[in-house]
Amino acid sequence: MIEIIENCRVTDIIPRSNHFSLKLADASRCEDPVFDYVIAATGHNFPSSPETSPGFFEAPWPATALRTIGSGRIGILGTSLSAIDAIVTIASYFGQFARDDVGELSYCANPNKDDFRAVMMSRKGLLPEADFYFPIPYTEPAICTQQAVNRRLALGSSGLLDDIFELFRSEIASADPNYATTIGLDSLTVDTFADAYYGLRDKTDPFEWAAANLAEAKVNFSKRHTVPWRYAILITHEIIESAVAYFNADDLRRFNQSFKSIFADDYATVPHLSIERLLALHRSGHLQITALGEDAVISNEGLARGAVVQIGDRHETFDTFINATGQKTLSADDFPFPTLTEQGFVSEAKTVTAVGSQIRTGGIDVDGQCRPLIAGVQPLRRLYVPAVSYLLHKRPFIQGITSAADLGRTVAASIVAEITRPQRSRRARTKAPVVIDEAKSAAA
C-alpha cells in the first residue's frame, strides 16, 4: 500500500532503536509518524521567495517570480540552461519571438519594454553548444570501457586520475585521429586538456561561435552524422565518473579544476531553439555576454535595487540581478534534519589525501546503497539519502530522471534485500518506507 500525505513539512528525522520517528511542522494534524525505513529524497534547496532584496534574485525559480521584473538593465549570472531559461522567460514577458519567411527567428520587444538590456555572465563567458546528433543507446567505447576502468581501480588510488586520463586520451585518439592531431592530444595532460578543448572557441565571440555551431549541428542532424570526438566524450563520461569516488584529495581537486568541465560542456548541450532565441535577442540589441574571469565581485549592499558587479577595474550596475547558475552541491550543513547531523549520523564527506590524512570535500558520506556513513565507516541501516544535491561531490554527472531511476533501484534493492534476509526473529509486519519530497514540502 502506498499512502501520500500532501502539504506536510517534515522538520526532523529521529532515530529510535530500530525505527525512525518523523517530526512534522504541524503537530496538530497528527502525531509524529514512525517508520521502519526512511528514504530522504529531498532534492535541491531553493529559497521559497527568490527575490531576497529588491531586484536581487537568488534563483530564477519559480519563473512566475520573474514577472515582477521591470525593464532596464538586467544581469544574469550564468550562461547555461538555467540562465537561458531565465532570459527567455523575461524576453517572453517583454515581447515576442517570430519567424520570417525564410525561417529565421527574430525578436521584437513591446513598445513599453524596448529599453530592456540583458547581460549574461559566467567565468569564461561561453554559451553551451547546440545539441549534436548521436545514436541511442550509446555504443560501447573501444578503449575507455567500464571494464578497463574497473581493472585500474583494483590497483589503488595512487596515480589514478592520470591513468584514467590515459584511457580517455586513447579513446579520443582512436575515435577521431583528425581531432586528436588538431588539438595536439599527444602532448596534453589531464590538467591541460580543457585548454585545448575550448581552444578557438574561448577566443571567438560567443554569438559568432553559437551561430556557426548551430549551423553545423543542423547539418549533422539532417545527415544523421555523429562527430566522433564529441560522441567519445559523451559515452565515456559516466564511466569516468565511476572512478571519481576513488580519487585522493589531490586528484579530486585536479579533476574539479578543469577536466570535469569538458564532460559537463559536452553532455549539457541545449536545444537548437534555445540557441536561436539567444541569437535573436542578440541581433535585436537586447542581449550581451560578459566573461567575469576568476575574481569578479557581486554586491547588492547599499543599493535600493539590483546589484553591482566588479570585473577588474570595471563596475557594471544592474537594475535587476538574477543568480541563474543552477543547482548547487549541498553538504551536511545544509541537511534539513538537525538530529541526524547533531548526533553524527549524517556528516560531511571526507577524502583521503596522498599522505593518508583526510580533508572535507563537501556532500555527505554515503555507502553504495545511499545509506549515511557514521564516522565515514559504518552505514546507518534503514535510512537512505538518494538526494542528488548531496551526492554531486563524488558523482558529478548525476542528473535527470535516469539518475533518479538508478538511485531508486539501488535503494529499493537494498530494502528488499534486508527485508528478505533470514533472521531469527523479526516483526511480522513492516511499515512501508516514507519518501520525503522537500519540493512539495516547500510548496506548503
LUMVEXDO-911771 format. One record per residue (C-alpha): residue number from 1; x, y, z. Coordinates in steps of 0.05 Angstrom, whole numbers, plus 5000, padded with zeros to 4 digits. Layout:
<sites>
SITE    k     X     Y     Z
SITE  NUM     X     Y     Z
...
</sites>
This chain:
<sites>
SITE    k     X     Y     Z
SITE    1  5000  5000  5000
SITE    2  5025  5070  4983
SITE    3  4998  5129  5023
SITE    4  5013  5200  5002
SITE    5  5009  5256  5053
SITE    6  5008  5324  5020
SITE    7  5024  5393  5048
SITE    8  5062  5361  5106
SITE    9  5130  5390  5121
SITE   10  5179  5343  5156
SITE   11  5226  5382  5202
SITE   12  5267  5325  5231
SITE   13  5283  5251  5228
SITE   14  5297  5220  5296
SITE   15  5328  5150  5301
SITE   16  5295  5108  5355
SITE   17  5323  5038  5365
SITE   18  5306  5001  5300
SITE   19  5258  5052  5271
SITE   20  5253  5127  5256
SITE   21  5205  5180  5281
SITE   22  5189  5238  5235
SITE   23  5175  5305  5266
SITE   24  5122  5346  5230
SITE   25  5117  5421  5227
SITE   26  5043  5419  5242
SITE   27  5038  5372  5302
SITE   28  4963  5387  5309
SITE   29  4947  5349  5245
SITE   30  4970  5282  5270
SITE   31  5021  5251  5317
SITE   32  5092  5242  5292
SITE   33  5092  5180  5248
SITE   34  5141  5123  5258
SITE   35  5173  5082  5202
SITE   36  5219  5023  5196
SITE   37  5253  5052  5134
SITE   38  5260  5125  5112
SITE   39  5282  5150  5044
SITE   40  5302  5223  5046
SITE   41  5297  5243  4973
SITE   42  5299  5317  4989
SITE   43  5327  5344  4924
SITE   44  5356  5414  4919
SITE   45  5346  5472  4966
SITE   46  5316  5533  4934
SITE   47  5292  5596  4970
SITE   48  5216  5599  4977
SITE   49  5219  5672  4956
SITE   50  5276  5680  4905
SITE   51  5276  5757  4907
SITE   52  5316  5765  4972
SITE   53  5322  5841  4964
SITE   54  5291  5889  4914
SITE   55  5314  5868  4845
SITE   56  5362  5814  4871
SITE   57  5341  5743  4856
SITE   58  5379  5685  4888
SITE   59  5348  5636  4838
SITE   60  5307  5641  4774
SITE   61  5252  5595  4801
SITE   62  5193  5596  4802
SITE   63  5192  5630  4734
SITE   64  5129  5668  4754
SITE   65  5170  5708  4803
SITE   66  5207  5740  4745
SITE   67  5143  5773  4722
SITE   68  5155  5828  4773
SITE   69  5218  5850  4737
SITE   70  5215  5917  4703
SITE   71  5254  5935  4641
SITE   72  5321  5968  4647
SITE   73  5389  5934  4655
SITE   74  5385  5861  4675
SITE   75  5444  5820  4697
SITE   76  5440  5744  4694
SITE   77  5495  5703  4729
SITE   78  5505  5641  4687
SITE   79  5505  5624  4613
SITE   80  5480  5552  4614
SITE   81  5410  5523  4612
SITE   82  5383  5555  4676
SITE   83  5406  5623  4653
SITE   84  5378  5611  4583
SITE   85  5311  5594  4615
SITE   86  5313  5658  4655
SITE   87  5328  5704  4596
SITE   88  5277  5670  4551
SITE   89  5225  5676  4606
SITE   90  5238  5751  4614
SITE   91  5241  5763  4539
SITE   92  5174  5728  4530
SITE   93  5143  5775  4582
SITE   94  5173  5835  4547
SITE   95  5160  5817  4474
SITE   96  5152  5762  4422
SITE   97  5195  5715  4381
SITE   98  5173  5703  4309
SITE   99  5200  5671  4246
SITE  100  5205  5706  4180
SITE  101  5191  5678  4111
SITE  102  5258  5642  4106
SITE  103  5252  5612  4176
SITE  104  5300  5658  4214
SITE  105  5278  5673  4285
SITE  106  5273  5746  4306
SITE  107  5253  5782  4370
SITE  108  5212  5844  4378
SITE  109  5202  5877  4446
SITE  110  5137  5911  4465
SITE  111  5139  5987  4457
SITE  112  5138  6000  4532
SITE  113  5193  5948  4545
SITE  114  5241  5963  4489
SITE  115  5293  5993  4537
SITE  116  5310  5926  4570
SITE  117  5382  5903  4562
SITE  118  5405  5837  4590
SITE  119  5476  5814  4603
SITE  120  5491  5740  4616
SITE  121  5556  5729  4655
SITE  122  5600  5670  4671
SITE  123  5673  5657  4686
SITE  124  5691  5642  4613
SITE  125  5633  5679  4580
SITE  126  5617  5619  4536
SITE  127  5549  5594  4513
SITE  128  5534  5520  4514
SITE  129  5535  5487  4446
SITE  130  5475  5462  4407
SITE  131  5450  5390  4414
SITE  132  5490  5344  4368
SITE  133  5468  5282  4333
SITE  134  5487  5214  4363
SITE  135  5458  5144  4365
SITE  136  5418  5118  4425
SITE  137  5431  5073  4462
SITE  138  5505  5091  4469
SITE  139  5554  5047  4433
SITE  140  5609  5015  4475
SITE  141  5675  5053  4478
SITE  142  5734  5018  4445
SITE  143  5786  5031  4499
SITE  144  5759  5072  4558
SITE  145  5710  5018  4578
SITE  146  5679  5005  4646
SITE  147  5719  4940  4649
SITE  148  5784  4977  4636
SITE  149  5768  5029  4690
SITE  150  5749  4974  4739
SITE  151  5815  4939  4727
SITE  152  5852  5003  4742
SITE  153  5811  5016  4805
SITE  154  5834  4949  4832
SITE  155  5905  4975  4833
SITE  156  5891  5031  4883
SITE  157  5885  5106  4883
SITE  158  5958  5126  4872
SITE  159  5963  5159  4804
SITE  160  5891  5141  4788
SITE  161  5870  5205  4754
SITE  162  5929  5205  4706
SITE  163  5918  5132  4688
SITE  164  5844  5145  4676
SITE  165  5862  5203  4631
SITE  166  5908  5157  4591
SITE  167  5848  5112  4577
SITE  168  5807  5173  4557
SITE  169  5862  5201  4513
SITE  170  5869  5134  4477
SITE  171  5794  5132  4466
SITE  172  5793  5201  4434
SITE  173  5853  5185  4390
SITE  174  5821  5120  4367
SITE  175  5753  5152  4354
SITE  176  5776  5215  4318
SITE  177  5850  5218  4296
SITE  178  5840  5284  4259
SITE  179  5813  5318  4322
SITE  180  5870  5288  4363
SITE  181  5921  5319  4315
SITE  182  5885  5386  4313
SITE  183  5887  5396  4389
SITE  184  5956  5364  4398
SITE  185  5928  5308  4441
SITE  186  5994  5271  4447
SITE  187  6024  5328  4488
SITE  188  5964  5341  4532
SITE  189  5953  5321  4604
SITE  190  5892  5317  4648
SITE  191  5909  5388  4671
SITE  192  5916  5418  4601
SITE  193  5863  5381  4561
SITE  194  5809  5432  4577
SITE  195  5850  5489  4549
SITE  196  5857  5453  4483
SITE  197  5784  5431  4484
SITE  198  5758  5502  4490
SITE  199  5815  5527  4446
SITE  200  5790  5572  4389
SITE  201  5720  5576  4420
SITE  202  5749  5612  4480
SITE  203  5778  5665  4434
SITE  204  5716  5675  4390
SITE  205  5656  5720  4402
SITE  206  5606  5674  4436
SITE  207  5549  5693  4390
SITE  208  5591  5682  4327
SITE  209  5612  5614  4354
SITE  210  5539  5597  4372
SITE  211  5514  5613  4303
SITE  212  5568  5571  4269
SITE  213  5560  5513  4317
SITE  214  5484  5514  4308
SITE  215  5491  5512  4232
SITE  216  5539  5453  4238
SITE  217  5493  5416  4286
SITE  218  5432  5425  4240
SITE  219  5471  5398  4180
SITE  220  5495  5338  4221
SITE  221  5424  5323  4243
SITE  222  5399  5326  4172
SITE  223  5454  5277  4150
SITE  224  5450  5235  4214
SITE  225  5524  5247  4223
SITE  226  5558  5239  4291
SITE  227  5620  5279  4306
SITE  228  5666  5224  4332
SITE  229  5704  5263  4386
SITE  230  5641  5293  4415
SITE  231  5609  5224  4420
SITE  232  5672  5194  4451
SITE  233  5669  5244  4507
SITE  234  5595  5232  4516
SITE  235  5599  5156  4521
SITE  236  5657  5157  4569
SITE  237  5633  5210  4619
SITE  238  5593  5162  4663
SITE  239  5648  5110  4660
SITE  240  5700  5161  4683
SITE  241  5651  5186  4737
SITE  242  5654  5116  4768
SITE  243  5726  5129  4786
SITE  244  5716  5196  4820
SITE  245  5697  5167  4887
SITE  246  5765  5133  4889
SITE  247  5808  5195  4875
SITE  248  5851  5220  4931
SITE  249  5842  5293  4952
SITE  250  5895  5320  4904
SITE  251  5867  5283  4844
SITE  252  5797  5304  4862
SITE  253  5819  5377  4864
SITE  254  5854  5370  4796
SITE  255  5794  5335  4766
SITE  256  5747  5390  4790
SITE  257  5793  5446  4769
SITE  258  5788  5435  4694
SITE  259  5778  5364  4668
SITE  260  5707  5357  4696
SITE  261  5682  5417  4657
SITE  262  5693  5386  4589
SITE  263  5645  5329  4603
SITE  264  5592  5376  4630
SITE  265  5600  5420  4569
SITE  266  5594  5361  4523
SITE  267  5532  5329  4553
SITE  268  5497  5393  4573
SITE  269  5484  5418  4503
SITE  270  5419  5454  4492
SITE  271  5360  5451  4443
SITE  272  5371  5486  4376
SITE  273  5312  5532  4391
SITE  274  5346  5557  4454
SITE  275  5407  5578  4414
SITE  276  5363  5610  4361
SITE  277  5328  5651  4414
SITE  278  5393  5676  4443
SITE  279  5418  5696  4374
SITE  280  5352  5732  4360
SITE  281  5357  5771  4426
SITE  282  5429  5790  4410
SITE  283  5412  5813  4339
SITE  284  5356  5856  4367
SITE  285  5405  5890  4415
SITE  286  5375  5862  4479
SITE  287  5428  5811  4499
SITE  288  5503  5812  4511
SITE  289  5551  5763  4545
SITE  290  5608  5782  4592
SITE  291  5666  5739  4617
SITE  292  5676  5750  4691
SITE  293  5743  5716  4699
SITE  294  5765  5689  4766
SITE  295  5760  5750  4812
SITE  296  5694  5784  4798
SITE  297  5656  5811  4858
SITE  298  5580  5816  4861
SITE  299  5547  5860  4913
SITE  300  5478  5890  4929
SITE  301  5499  5924  4993
SITE  302  5475  5996  4999
SITE  303  5433  5992  4935
SITE  304  5360  6008  4932
SITE  305  5353  5956  4878
SITE  306  5394  5906  4837
SITE  307  5468  5894  4843
SITE  308  5537  5918  4822
SITE  309  5587  5871  4790
SITE  310  5661  5889  4795
SITE  311  5704  5859  4739
SITE  312  5775  5882  4748
SITE  313  5773  5958  4748
SITE  314  5705  5960  4714
SITE  315  5638  5965  4751
SITE  316  5573  5941  4719
SITE  317  5508  5964  4752
SITE  318  5443  5927  4741
SITE  319  5371  5946  4759
SITE  320  5356  5872  4766
SITE  321  5404  5815  4781
SITE  322  5388  5741  4776
SITE  323  5432  5684  4800
SITE  324  5418  5631  4748
SITE  325  5478  5586  4759
SITE  326  5434  5526  4770
SITE  327  5430  5475  4826
SITE  328  5486  5475  4877
SITE  329  5522  5419  4912
SITE  330  5497  5414  4984
SITE  331  5533  5389  5045
SITE  332  5519  5365  5116
SITE  333  5510  5437  5139
SITE  334  5451  5444  5091
SITE  335  5417  5379  5112
SITE  336  5347  5397  5136
SITE  337  5341  5345  5192
SITE  338  5382  5370  5252
SITE  339  5380  5309  5297
SITE  340  5416  5267  5245
SITE  341  5473  5317  5237
SITE  342  5478  5336  5311
SITE  343  5485  5263  5331
SITE  344  5535  5248  5276
SITE  345  5491  5202  5234
SITE  346  5498  5248  5174
SITE  347  5565  5283  5164
SITE  348  5605  5318  5111
SITE  349  5644  5272  5065
SITE  350  5719  5269  5071
SITE  351  5771  5248  5021
SITE  352  5838  5215  5036
SITE  353  5900  5255  5017
SITE  354  5962  5226  4985
SITE  355  5995  5222  5054
SITE  356  5937  5186  5087
SITE  357  5902  5243  5124
SITE  358  5831  5265  5108
SITE  359  5800  5331  5087
SITE  360  5728  5353  5078
SITE  361  5706  5355  5006
SITE  362  5632  5372  5011
SITE  363  5570  5330  5002
SITE  364  5553  5277  5054
SITE  365  5584  5209  5066
SITE  366  5541  5151  5040
SITE  367  5556  5080  5020
SITE  368  5540  5047  4954
SITE  369  5468  5038  4976
SITE  370  5458  5112  4993
SITE  371  5460  5098  5068
SITE  372  5494  5153  5110
SITE  373  5561  5131  5137
SITE  374  5574  5142  5212
SITE  375  5645  5167  5221
SITE  376  5656  5151  5147
SITE  377  5654  5077  5161
SITE  378  5591  5046  5189
SITE  379  5526  5053  5148
SITE  380  5463  5075  5184
SITE  381  5415  5019  5167
SITE  382  5344  5033  5144
SITE  383  5358  5106  5127
SITE  384  5372  5125  5055
SITE  385  5392  5193  5025
SITE  386  5388  5186  4949
SITE  387  5386  5262  4943
SITE  388  5426  5285  4883
SITE  389  5447  5351  4914
SITE  390  5486  5315  4969
SITE  391  5519  5265  4922
SITE  392  5549  5312  4869
SITE  393  5617  5317  4903
SITE  394  5633  5245  4883
SITE  395  5582  5234  4828
SITE  396  5590  5299  4789
SITE  397  5550  5279  4728
SITE  398  5488  5252  4764
SITE  399  5426  5287  4737
SITE  400  5356  5279  4710
SITE  401  5304  5225  4712
SITE  402  5351  5170  4690
SITE  403  5396  5182  4750
SITE  404  5336  5187  4795
SITE  405  5311  5120  4769
SITE  406  5380  5088  4781
SITE  407  5382  5115  4853
SITE  408  5311  5089  4864
SITE  409  5330  5020  4841
SITE  410  5392  5020  4886
SITE  411  5351  5039  4947
SITE  412  5294  4991  4931
SITE  413  5342  4933  4921
SITE  414  5375  4948  4988
SITE  415  5309  4949  5025
SITE  416  5284  4886  4992
SITE  417  5349  4850  5008
SITE  418  5344  4870  5082
SITE  419  5271  4852  5088
SITE  420  5281  4784  5056
SITE  421  5345  4767  5094
SITE  422  5333  4708  5141
SITE  423  5330  4729  5214
SITE  424  5318  4692  5278
SITE  425  5263  4739  5298
SITE  426  5230  4799  5269
SITE  427  5164  4834  5269
SITE  428  5114  4801  5224
SITE  429  5097  4866  5190
SITE  430  5140  4923  5166
SITE  431  5112  4991  5150
SITE  432  5125  5018  5081
SITE  433  5183  5067  5073
SITE  434  5167  5141  5070
SITE  435  5195  5185  5016
SITE  436  5206  5257  5037
SITE  437  5197  5305  4979
SITE  438  5222  5374  5000
SITE  439  5198  5406  4936
SITE  440  5126  5391  4955
SITE  441  5140  5409  5027
SITE  442  5168  5476  5007
SITE  443  5105  5490  4967
SITE  444  5065  5480  5031
</sites>
